[in-house]
Amino acid sequence: MTLETIIGLEIHVELDTKTKIFCNCSTKFGKKPNENTCPICLGLPGTLPVMNERVIELAVKAGLAINCNINTLNKMDRKNYFYPDLPKAYQISQYDLPICQDGYVDIETEQGSKRIRINRIHMEEDAGKLVHDEFEPVSYIDYNRVGVPLIEIVTEPDIRSIDEAIIFLKTLKNILEYADISDCKMEEGSLRCDANISMRKVGDTKLNTRVELKNINSFKELEKALLKEQKRQSELYKYGEDYKIIQETRRWDSAKGKTIPMRGKEEAHDYRYFPEPDIIPLIVKNEILENAKASLPELPSIKKERFIKDYALTETDASIIVADKYLANYFEDIVKEGADAKNASNWILRDVIRILNEQKIEAKDFNLPAKELATIIKLTKENKINSSSATLVFDEILKTNKTALEIIEEKSLLQSNDSSEIEAIVDKVIFENENVVKQYKEGNKKVLGFLVGQIMKATKGKVNPKIANEILSKKLN
Ligand SMILES: [Zn+2]
């Protein structure tokens, strides 16, 4: 029996706002527990939520970025459940009329481009965080995250493999970063993912019982959790025990390397959704829609096509550079400073990425000014410095913050391109190496390299080897 895997993802994205969704508390990460709280987000009786307009703007922008229809009339609902990290015992979310619906994201797989449909995007408030004491049977509650604005992006079950799930999430993260929707820091919980996974016989069209894997916060964990659950389910199918697969929510335990049942999956009616009476239905004003459209930057897929067309980059090179918004901007800055595009891309793919790996930093923290790298590229192209000097200058700028020209001057790295000067040195080397010259004239062409080496040595590597070679060959023939 050949099985296929069906995956749908629900991605929670913390929006990049300064204040919470219904109050003026800060959303800043890393504050002392319960520092960012007030009566509204603590859900004290008598308080009323006030919708943060910035949340609507960002949700609309996210919707446009992933090709959704915007519901200009939408509303907030109460989703009832009791959790200790949600003091009101209900979450304000959106149920039957979310802000965005029916979008899509195209992903690049090894089999080509594939469209993953987006069912909806809804806005909601985040819950708090439980901190369990390691030594005492005590749990603490940190409400700082309560009321931080979220959007939840829900895909259709269009994903057919774990690889596709990873590619989709990377592509989506990239789009959200470009559009400045969120900082997308998975390690801080700004981007988290729930995965629904089920299996079926290849050729079947109906969807079988699915299992939901909760709160996955890295690509690696997503891959591991899906692999494990895929294996668990396919074995049950293999032995005819698929009745044991029930609709439930399982938690991924990274340390134990397995999924653990948390609770039966609630259906919508279990939550007893009803319209939030404290917030009137939301109308997305034309002005917000127009502003969101205008503020949407060039998105990664469009940028990639442009890099290939305008700068003649290969598909692979363009993909790597565009996969990071900061690298893509850096690349264009270098080109704007006058470096040629092919060399700029080579420098990024080789040396910039080398430094990012060595120093374990992200592209946004790479601090060699584009202007200086452009200078290095231009001088190399004009044969003013050779390629090993170029790398030396690059590394020195990072260490010393000096300019390229200062370092070249200090270390006298400028190559001589002056033919008459080089000619005099060539003559001297020919004169001093009579025997080698004789061998060359007798047909041993390999000794030419030795003579060029002598020229480089005599000038401490500062002549242009290409010109030296040309002059030498001319004189010997
Ligand atoms: Zn508050």
Residues whose N, C-alpha, C, O or C-beta is under 5 A from the ligand:
A	BS01	ZN	C23 N24 C25 N36 T37 C38 I40 C41
